[in-house]
Amino acid sequence: MEARSRALKVLCIADPAQKATAARALYDAAQADLPLDRAQAFTRPDGLPGRPERPQLVPTLQVPKRSPFTTEGRAALLHAIAHIEFNAINLALDAVWRFAGMPREFYLDWLKVAAEEALHFTLLHEHLQSLGRQYGDFDAHDGLWTMAERTAGDVLARMALVPRTLEARGLDATPPLQAKLARAGDSRAVEILDIILRDEIGHVEIGNRWYRQLCRERGLDPVALYPDLVRQYEAPRLRPPFNLVARHAAGFSAEELAYLQS
C-alpha cells in the first residue's frame, strides 16, 4: 500500500494508542522505500477521523478551566493538551491523503508531523496515566477538526489556518503553561512541553513554507491574503501575549509579527 492511501487508513483508526504507533511506523516506512502516489484522488470514507467514543465532545466554552495546583486539575489540563496532540495526528494525516498533486516533499513533511504529534500524544498519555487518569476521562472540544473540515477544499487555506494559526497558538500558550506546571511541581510535564514546543516550531515552519509557496504559485500576497482567509473561514482571532521568538523561529516575517501585534 502506497503512503497516501496508508495515511488515510491510519486516519481511520479509532484507538489513540494504535493510531500513534501506526503514524510513527508510516513515517519510518515513507523515509525508506514506501511508494507515494502524488496524483491519486481518494473518495472520502465515512467516519473520519477515527476516534474513540470518549472523550465526549462539547462546545469549546463548556470545557471547564482547571487549576494545575491539584492532581485532578493537573490531570484535566494534561488531558486537554493530549486531546490537542491526538487531533494534530489526524490533521497531519488528513493533509497527506486529501490534497493530491503536491510535491513529494509536502507529503513527507506532513507524515513527519504526524509521527511527532504521535510521540507527543504518547508522552502526555503516559504522564496522564501516572496521575491515575486515561485519555477520554474528561470532556473535550472539536475546534481543530472543525477547521480541518472548513478548509477541506483548499490546501492553501488549510496551510494558512491550521498550522500557522491554530498550531501557532500553542507556541504562545506553552511557556506560560510551563511556568504554572513548574510552580505546581510537575517537572515531567514541563519536560514534555519542552519537546512539544521544539517540535511545534518546526510544524508551524512547515505550514508557513507551504503557505508561501502556494501563494507564489497563485500570484497572491501572503500577508494581504491572510486576514481575508481568517474572515472567510471564521478562524479564531489571535490574542496576545505572543511568543515572538518562537514565531520568528517558525518562519513568520517581521511584517507578519507586526500585523499580529497591531
C-alpha positions, 0 to 999 in steps of 0.5 A: 500500500502506497503512503497516501492511501496508508495515511488515510487508513491510519486516519481511520483508526479509532484507538489513540494508542494504535493510531500513534504507533501506526503514524510513527511506523508510516513515517519510518516506512515513507523515509525508506522505500514506501511508494507515494502516489502524488496524483491519486484522488481518494473518495472520502470514507465515512467516519473520519477521523477515527476516534474513540467514543470518549472523550465526549465532545462539547462546545469549546466554552463548556470545557471547564478551566482547571487549576494545575495546583491539584492532581485532578486539575493537573490531570484535566489540563494534561488531558486537554493538551493530549486531546490537542496532540491526538487531533494534530495526528489526524490533521497531519494525516488528513493533509497527506491523503486529501490534497493530491498533486503536491510535491513529494516533499509536502507529503513527507513533511506532513507524515513527519508531523504526524509521527511527532504529534504521535510521540507527543500524544504518547508522552502526555498519555503516559504522564496522564496515566501516572496521575491515575487518569486515561485519555477520554476521562474528561470532556473535550472540544472539536475546534481543530477538526472543525477547521480541518473540515472548513478548509477541506477544499483548499490546501492553501487555506488549510496551510494558512489556518491550521498550522500557522494559526491554530498550531501557532497558538500553542507556541504562545500558550506553552511557556506560560503553561510551563511556568504554572506546571513548574510552580505546581511541581510537575517537572515531567510535564514541563519536560514534555512541553519542552519537546512539544514546543521544539517540535511545534516550531518546526510544524508551524515552519512547515505550514508557513513554507507551504503557505508561501509557496502556494501563494507564489504559485497563485500570484497572491500576497501572503500577508494581504491574503491572510486576514481575508482567509481568517474572515472567510473561514471564521478562524479564531482571532489571535490574542496576545501575549505572543511568543515572538521568538518562537514565531520568528523561529517558525518562519513568520516575517517581521511584517507578519509579527507586526500585523499580529501585534497591531 
